[in-house]
Amino acid sequence: MKAPTTCLLITAALLSGGCGQQQNSASATGATSEAAAPVAGQSAVADDESQKDVVKVAVGSAAHTTLVTAVKAAELVDVLSNAGPFTVFAPTNDAFAKLPPGTVDTLLKPENKDKLADILQYHVAVAVYREDMLTDGRVINMANGGNIRIALKDGKVVVNDSATIVGTVTASNGIIHVLDGVLLQPETK
């Protein structure tokens, strides 16, 4: 009984000593694993083979350059690159162009990052809502805590009586419904 216990103690000492030496050698050279690896989120993962996530789909769309710029300015790229699931109601460049002049430029300023993030989160639901689930009168809770209302008009899906879904694209972490308008949350009274 004494021999196995001694053997276990010697093995444990060797293993802990070996680990300590590696840590000391890294400290001696000034290198650490934190310094060696750049800090980045899920969006930094290189993967050209899997289905694209909602951010990569938007980045690949010439019709969504304004949305991509806004998502980057609001620092939401990593959040939307995560597993999800997400339903993104994605306004096109033309949809942003319908806003009053200067609105997008003002929102993209660093001091307006929180307001921009709130508006963008009003375009994201933390669930997948396929087209067949977007039924007349349906209310969907959005990531910012607000709600949108779905209506069916002339065979088209309309959101908040202001934007029509003009296309749908699936992604690895959800679904994107392309909109012809920007969703603005109603003012609370």
N, C-alpha and C positions, 0 to 999 in steps of 0.2 A: 504494500500500500504506500510505503514511503517513497519508493522509486518512481511510480507514476506521478505522484504529487510534485516531486523534485523536477521531473521531466517537464511537467506543465509549467512550473514556475520559470524554468530556464527558457522554455519556448516563448512564454509571455514576455520575459525580459528582453530576449533577442528581438522579438517583433516590435516592442515598444521602443527599444533602442534604435532599431533601424528606421522607424518612422521619425524619431526625434532627429536623427542625423540628416534625413532629407529636409526636414523643416529648417534645421540649422544651416544647411548648405544654401538653401534658397534665401535665408535671411542674410547670410554672409555676402552673397552676390548682390543683394538689394532687390532681387526679383521676387515678386509675389504673384500668385495666380490671379489676383485682382488686377494688378498692373498689366499682366500679360494679355488678358482677355478684355477687349473693349466692351463697355456696358451698352447693351442694346436689347430691345424687346423682340417680340415674336416677328415683327416686320423685317428684322435683319436676317432671318433664317433663309439661306439660299436653297431654293427648291424650284427647279424649272420643269419638273416632271409631273408633280401632283396637280390636281385641279386648283385653280387660283382662288384665294380668299376674296372677300368683298373689296378690300383695298386694292389688291392687284388687278381685279377686274376693272375697277374704276380708273386706275392708272393706265390701263391698256385701252381706254376709250377716249377717242378724240373729242367726244361730246361732253366729257365730264372733267375737263381741265380746271375749271373754276372750282368745282366741288373738291377735287384733289388738293388744290392749293389751300382751300379753306380747312380741310381735314388736317393738313400738315401744320397750318398756322395755329390751329386749336390744339395741336399735339394729341390727336386722337388716332394716329396711324397704328400704334401698337395695340391700343384697346380693340380696334376693329380688325386687327390681324389675328386676334386670339380665336379660340375654338368656337366661340359663339354659343348657341346659334343666334344669328341676327337676321332681321328683315330691315333692309335699308331702302328708304324711299328717296331715290337719288335724282335731284333736279339736274337738268341738262344746262349747258352754258347758256342756251337761249332762255331758259327759265330764269336764270340769274339776271340776264339782261333786261327782263321785264320789271325788275325792282327799280325803285326811284334812282336816278343818277347819283353816283357816289356812295351808295349803300354798301356795296361789296368792298370797295376800297376802305371805307371807314371800319367795317367789321374786321378786316384783315390787319388792322393796326394792333401792335402788341398790347396796348392798354385795353383793347376790346376783346381779348382772348376768351375771357369767361362768358361774355355775351354770345360770341361766335360759337363756342362749345355748346352752350345751351340751345342755340338754334339748330345746330347740327344734330345734337342728341334728340331733338324733337323729330328728326327724320329717321330714327333708329328704334326698332322694337327688339327686345331681347327674347326672341322666339322666331320661329319660321312661320310666316303666313303666306302659303301658296295662293295663287290666284283664285282657286276654287273656294278658299276660306274667306275671301274678301266679299262678304255678303252684305246686302243692303241693310243699313242701320248698325252695322258692327262698329263697336268702339274698341280701339286698341290703345293700350297703355304704352307710352314711349319711354325711352331711356332717361329723359329729363324729368319724368314724373307727370308730364302732360298727357292728354289723350287726343287721338285723331278719330274722326268719324268717316266711315266708308258709305258711299252711296252708289247705286247703279243708275246711270242715266243714259238712255239711248244705247244700251248694250255696252257701255263703257264704265270702268271703275273710276270713280271720282273721290278724291280725298279732301275732306273739309270744304266741300263745294267750291274748291279753288284750283285743284290740280288733277289732271287726268293721267292715269297710268298708260304710257305709250309703248311699253315693252317690259319684259321680265327676263332676268338672267340668273341662273343658279350659280352658286359659288360653293367652295368647300366648307365654308362656315356659315352658310345661310343663303339668302335670296335677295336679289336687288330688283325693285320695281322702279323703272325709269319714269320720272315725272316731267310734265311740261310746265310745272310751276313750283315755286319755293313755298314750303309750308311755314306759315307764321302763326305762332301760338296766340290764340285770342287773349286779349288783355283781361286780367282778372279784376273784378269790380269790388 
